[in-house]
Amino acid sequence: MVRARLNCFAFLALLAVASEARADGHEGTIKAADGTTIAYEVRGDGEPALVFVHCWSCNRGFWREQLGLFAEDYTVVALDLPGHGASGRDRATWTLEAYADDVSRLVEELDLDRVVLVGHSMGGPVSLLAAVRLKERVAGVVCADTLHDAAFKMPEEALQGWLQSFEQDYEAGMRQGIASMVPKDEALRAWIVEEALKADREAMMALIPELGAFDVADALSAVDVPVRCVNAVPYGEYALPTAIETNRRYADFDAVLMDDVGHFLQLERPEAFNRSEEHTSELQSPC
């Protein structure tokens, strides 16, 4: 079931410039400011361009159920953040700020005039930080299961427990964590674990404190575009409820909530995720 009275993805249509869809696409690489290789792919044609930013330990393949669909109407860009997928792993310092620079650099290199940043989990914070850098190029930010509560601060003991579980047995920590995030689909869970274990271990460990310390309130306050989330109704012990009213204190924010789904909702129930706009009304605030 999908709850709420907001159209998360339909506002793209309000921003779109009509154009004929193009079936072709291409893959490429650019260099980050520090020289690290960033791998990406582009499909479709149309504005605004949708730039998909994946989660911690994931890669652009985690948007496999969205890229082809949205490329029918928009230019679609997906990248592998450094340390993930086909991108480079020789970065000296791993930070969310550096990832925001990577996303911004790609948008500028591809000369995309108008973009919507679409981020899953860690991709949400990265997208907010990139939106500040890209300024008037950004029409909005759309996120999946992230930015739940601007008032929440991760307790230090929880952060240390997260770190210790991976330091003691990285693979077991990854399997246990993903099992709690994908409670029902065993085959999908196994695929996610396999992909997550391919990410650079040093980078993933360095990013855990970054994620724990990220200030959602500050990041929301810094953007001046609509922020829309498709989030899961809490599905387990570690899942946060989405505090819509709290987040609205800091930004033009709203969210659709999906039941019967875990953290990887765009893969677990892609049809419901992709058509969430059918269950909601138009945006109340102008873009």
N, C-alpha and C positions, 0 to 999 in steps of 0.2 A: 504494500500500500504506500502511496506517496501522499504526504501531508504538506499543508501550507498553501498560501494564496499568493504565490510569487512565480513569475516566469523567469527561470534562471538562464536558460539558453535562448529563449525567444527574443530577448532584447538584442541579440545579434542581428535579428531581422530588421529591427528598427534602425540599426546602424549601417546595414548593408547597402552597398551600391550594386545594383543588378548587373550581372555579367554572365556570359555563357560559360558553363562549367567546362573544365578541361581535364581529360582523363590522364594525361601524361604526368610524370613526376620525375624527380631526380634526387640522388644522394650526393653529399659533398662534405667537405671539411673546411673549417676556418681555424685560425690561430687565436687563442685567447691572448689577453694582454701580457701574460707571463710566458707565452709561447706554447702552452699546452694545446694539443689538438682537440677540437670540438667537432664531433660527427653529427650530421643532421640529415633530414630528408624533407623535401617539399612536394606537395601534391596540390592539384586543383588550381583554381583561379577565381578571384573575387575578393571584395573588401567588405568588412575588415579581415585581415589575415588572422587566423587562430594559431597561436603559438603554444604548443603543449609541453608542459614541464613535469617530469616524472617525480616519483617518490624516492626517498632514501633507499639505497641498495637496489634500485630498479633500473629501468632503461626505457627508451621510447617505445619498445614493443608492448609495454603495458597499456598503451593507447590503441592497440590493434583493432578494437571494436568501435573506435570513434573516427580514426583518421580517414578511412575510405568514405564513410557516410558524410562527414562534414566537408570533404573535398568536393562533393557534388555541387556545393554552393559557395565555398570560400577557398582562398588560398590557405592551406594547412601546412604548418611547419612543426616538426617534432625533433628534438635534439636529445643526445646522450650527454648529460652533464659529465664533466671530467671525473674520472674514477669509476665511471659506470659505462656499460655497453662498449661501443667501439671507440669511445673518446680516450684521450691520453690519460696517463696515470703518474706523470712525473712532476706533479705540482708540489711545491714545497710546503704550502700552508693551505689547509682545507677549511673554508669558511662559507657561510651562506652569502655573505657580501660578495665574495669572489664569484659565486654562482650567479648572483644577480648581474654582475658585470658581464659574465659569459652570455647570458640571455640577451642583455642589451646590445652587446657587440654583434651577436648574430642578427638581431633585428636590423641594426644599422648596416651591416655588411650586405644583407639581402635587400636593403633599401625599401623596407616595408613602411609605408606612410601611416597606416592606421591598423592597430593590432588589438586583439583581445588576448590576454594572457590566461591560459588555462592550466591550473596546477593541482596535482594530486598530493595530498599529505605534505611532505617537505616542499613540494612544488608550489604550495600556497604561499608560505613565507618568502620563498625565492621570487615568486611573481610579484608580491607586494613591493619588495625591495627593488625589483627591476622596473616596476611602474614609476617609481619616483625618479629613476634615472632617465627613463624614456619620455617622461613628461607628456607633451601634447600628442605624441604618437599613440598613446594608450587610450582606448575607448572604454575599457572595463576589465575587470579581473573576475574570472569564473573558477571556482575551486571545487575539489571533491574530497570530502571527509577531512577537513582541516579548518583551522581558524575557529575552533569551537567556542572558545570563551576568553574574551580579552582580559577578564579578571583573574584567570587561573595562572598560578605560578607553580611550576613543578617543584615539589619538595626536594630538598637536597638529598635526603635519604633514598628517595625514589630514583633520582638521577644516578647516584652512586650504585644502587642495586642494579640498574640497567647496565652500567659500565662493567660492573664486576661479573655479571652473568656472561658477558661476551669475552671478558679477559680470561675467565676460567675455562671456557669451552666455546669458542666462537661459533662453530657449526651448530652445536646444541642450542646455544642462545638464539640463533637465527631460526632454527626449527621451532623452538618453543614459542618465540614471539609471533611468528607467522601463523602457527596453529591457533593462537588466541584471536588472530585477526580474520581468519577464514575458517569459521567454525563448522561449516557444513560441506563444502565442496572439496573432497579429498584430492581429486585429480588436479584441480586448479591450485590447491595448496602445495602439492608436490612440485608443480611447474614453477610457482613463485619462489619456493625455496631454492630450486635449482638455479634460477636466474639470479636470485639475491646473492648466492654464494660465489657468483662470478665477479661481483663488484670488488673493487680494491679494498682489502681488509684494513689497511692503514688509514685510508680515507674515511671509511665508515666509522672507525673508532674515533677519529678526530672530530667527526660531525656530530656525534652523540651529545657532547657538552654544548655545541652550538644550538642544537635543537632544544635542549633542555632550558637554555637561557634565553631563547627567542622571546621578545616582548611583543605580543600580538597587539596590544593597545597602542603602543608607539607606532607600529607598522601601519595599522589601520588609520591612525590619525594623520599619517604622512601622505596618504593618497587622496586625490580629489576626484576619483572616478567611482562608479558603482562597483561594489564587491558583492558577488552572488555565490552561494555555496550550495552544492548538493551533498548533504551529509547523512550519515547513517544514524538512525535511532540507536542509542547505546546498546551494544550487542554483547558486552562482556565486562569483566571486572575493570579493565583498564580503559574502556571507551568513555569519552566525555560527552555529556549532553551539549547541544548547541544552544548557547545563551544569546538568542537573537536580540532581545531588548538591550542586553548589556553591550553587545557589539555595535548596536546602533548609536550608542553614545559617542563613538569614535569615527564612524564612517557611514556612508550610504550603503548599508548592509542589509541583506536578507538571505534566507535559506529555505530550501526544500528539504524535507526529512524523509528518508526512505526506510521502511521497515524490512525485516527479514533479510538483512544483508550485513556483511561485515565491512572491513576497512577498504577492500579492493572492489568497491561497488560497481565501478565501470567495467569490471571483468566478470563479476559474479552475476549481475543482472543487467547486462548491457542494454537490452531493449527498453527496460524501464528507465534506466539512467538516461538514455538518449532521447526518449520521448517525454521526459519529465515536464516539458512545457505544455503538454496536452492537458495536464491536470491542474494548471495554474492560470492566473489572470495576468494581464499586462503589468509592466512595471508602473509604479505610481510616481516615481521620480524621473525627471528628464535626464537623458544622457548628454 
